[in-house]
């Protein structure tokens, strides 16, 4: 009988090299996965902490009425925290408006008389009565005079 002997060392070395390369790739992949999980977890926790103290209220410019700016507060509250205090002050701290409103999904509009206010900076402070959370909006008026000059070759 004739026995043929293969070079066992070459096969073993080849298999070990493949296994080591595979293990390096797996370790790199696992490191990337773990890093990604921790990164997204920290971002989610930061967003949760940031959003717990905010109120479901938004201040928007609704347009103009008789060339006076119209501002709108939009509320989207829940049944537990549905009473809000609205306080409007100017930059000197003078109280211009103070009221409590109750509701879950509603809007409140304010017409700003720019003849009386001029260019004063206004602060809209909305406070949730039950939670005590506060949101403050700063509203200032900027006027721009635009002049357009066209030159046309005849």
C-alpha positions in Angstrom: 0.0 0.0 0.0 1.1 3.4 -0.8 0.4 6.2 1.7 0.5 9.8 0.6 1.2 12.2 3.4 0.1 15.8 3.0 1.9 18.7 4.6 -0.1 19.0 7.8 1.7 22.1 8.9 0.7 24.1 5.9 -3.0 23.2 6.4 -3.0 24.0 10.1 -1.2 27.3 9.5 -3.7 28.3 6.8 -6.7 27.5 9.0 -5.2 29.4 12.0 -4.6 32.4 9.8 -8.2 32.4 8.5 -9.5 31.9 12.1 -7.4 34.8 13.4 -8.5 37.2 10.7 -12.2 36.2 11.2 -11.8 36.8 15.0 -10.3 40.3 14.4 -13.2 41.2 12.1 -15.7 39.9 14.7 -14.0 41.9 17.5 -14.0 45.1 15.4 -17.7 44.6 14.5 -18.6 44.0 18.2 -16.7 47.1 19.2 -18.6 49.2 16.7 -21.9 47.8 17.7 -21.3 48.4 21.4 -20.0 52.0 20.7 -23.2 52.7 18.7 -25.5 51.4 21.3 -23.9 53.5 24.0 -23.9 56.6 21.8 -27.6 56.3 20.9 -28.5 55.5 24.5 -26.8 58.6 25.9 -28.5 60.7 23.2 -31.9 59.3 24.0 -31.4 59.9 27.8 -30.3 63.5 27.1 -33.4 64.1 25.0 -35.6 62.6 27.7 -34.1 64.8 30.4 -34.4 67.9 28.2 -38.1 67.2 27.3 -39.4 66.5 30.8 -39.3 70.2 31.8 -41.0 71.6 28.7 -44.6 72.6 28.2 -46.7 71.6 25.3 -47.0 75.2 24.1 -45.8 76.9 20.9 -45.7 80.6 20.0 -46.2 81.5 16.4 -46.8 84.6 14.3 -50.3 84.2 12.9 -50.1 87.2 10.6 -51.3 90.8 10.7 -54.6 92.4 11.4 -55.0 96.1 10.3 -51.2 96.2 9.9 -50.7 95.1 13.6 -48.9 91.8 14.3 -51.0 88.9 15.5 -49.3 86.3 17.8 -50.8 82.9 18.6 -50.1 80.6 21.5 -51.0 76.9 20.6 -51.5 74.5 23.5 -51.5 70.7 23.3 -51.8 69.6 26.9 -52.9 66.5 28.6 -55.7 66.0 31.2 -53.3 66.1 34.2 -51.6 69.4 33.4 -54.2 71.5 31.6 -54.1 74.8 33.6 -51.6 77.4 32.5 -50.6 80.9 33.6 -49.8 83.4 30.8 -47.7 86.4 31.7 -46.6 89.0 29.2 -44.0 91.6 30.3 -41.8 94.1 28.6 -38.0 94.4 28.9 -38.4 96.7 32.0 -40.4 94.0 33.7 -43.7 95.9 33.5 -46.6 93.4 33.5 -48.8 93.9 30.4 -51.0 90.8 30.6 -51.6 88.2 33.3 -54.2 85.4 33.0 -54.9 81.8 33.7 -56.3 79.5 31.0 -57.6 76.0 31.1 -57.9 73.4 28.4 -56.1 70.6 26.6 -55.9 71.5 22.9 -56.6 75.2 22.1 -55.1 78.5 20.9 -55.0 82.0 22.2 -54.3 85.0 20.0 -52.8 88.3 21.0 -53.0 91.5 18.8 -49.9 93.6 19.5 -50.5 97.4 19.2 -47.2 98.5 17.7 -48.2 102.2 18.0 -48.2 101.9 21.8 -45.4 99.3 22.1 -43.0 100.7 19.6 -39.9 98.5 19.3 -40.2 97.1 22.9 -39.1 93.6 23.6 -41.8 91.4 25.0 -41.5 88.2 27.1 -44.2 85.6 27.0 -43.9 83.4 30.1 -46.2 80.3 30.2 -46.2 78.3 33.4 -48.0 75.0 34.0 -49.9 75.3 37.3 -49.6 71.7 38.4 -46.1 70.8 37.1 -44.5 74.2 37.7 -42.7 73.9 34.4 -42.1 77.2 32.6 -41.5 78.2 29.0 -40.4 81.7 28.0 -40.5 83.3 24.6 -38.8 86.5 23.6 -40.6 88.6 21.0 -38.9 91.6 19.5 -39.9 93.7 16.5 -37.5 94.5 13.7 -38.3 96.9 10.9 -36.5 96.8 7.7 -36.8 99.5 5.0 -36.3 97.9 1.6 -35.7 100.1 -1.4 -35.3 98.5 -4.8 -33.8 100.3 -7.8 -33.9 98.7 -11.2 -31.6 99.7 -14.1 -32.9 98.7 -17.5 -30.9 99.2 -20.7 -33.1 100.7 -23.5 
